[in-house]
Amino acid sequence: MPFLIDTHAHLYAEEFEEDRGDMLQRAKDAGIKAILLPNIDSSSIAPMEKLASQHPSCIQMMGLHPTYVKENWEEELEIVQNKLYENPKQYCAVGEIGMDLYWDKTFVEEQKEVFRRQVKWAKELNLPIAIHVRKAFDELFEILDQEWTPALKGVFHCYTGSKEQVKKILSYEQFYFGIGGVLTYKNAGLQEVIPHIPLNRLVLETDAPYLSPVPYRGKRNESAYVAEVAGKIVDVLGISMDEVKETTSRNAIELFQLENFIHLNHD
């Protein structure tokens, strides 16, 4: 399985308007077989759907991002619910969902409710969840502890937590760790945490256009750069690139049931 999968990228964003086709070609040339598109709110649905319709390698999620939980959260959530239940097979996950108390705590209770409801939908529809969590691990774990069942799957996207939080997440059995460009930052602390995560629980991501890995830090991120993340895992864990590609791609295929969306042969 000598290819990579970018499990989290906002390639429908306006940052790619000028060169989206070229950017996608660079990803293909870098051996990226599939790119998963997390939704943000109602405004991102149309551009995401357009991109996915034009490029079969781009696979959609559907969810309401926690930092977009505002006064109109019920209206936004209804749109997400309608999309999910109209055609659940169109989506590889409910995401990105979660909690973020880094910028603003105004809607903390609403964020909890929005997260809980979307987890319940994921369980009903047998879809995994893609979790965004920032400065809110305790609050999010409290909800997950209440909602978790052995059948619930998911990924902690852009994982930047501690070794202790790794242990907690591993207890959820079918949850994975999305590793992106932060791994390449010297002072982020993630290089010390990665050895505590089993390789069979790792998936790779970019979060493009954000969080570009070294040597592209400070510039726009794109899916081709997931290869830089893979290279850093090779360095940190002392394993081969083939093993990183094989294991992380297999993990992503199993978690997101990607065989239902794209022909993942070994060429």
Order of alpha helices (4+ residues) and beta strands (2+ residues): beta-alpha-beta-alpha-beta-alpha-beta-alpha-beta-alpha-beta-alpha-beta-alpha-beta-alpha-alpha
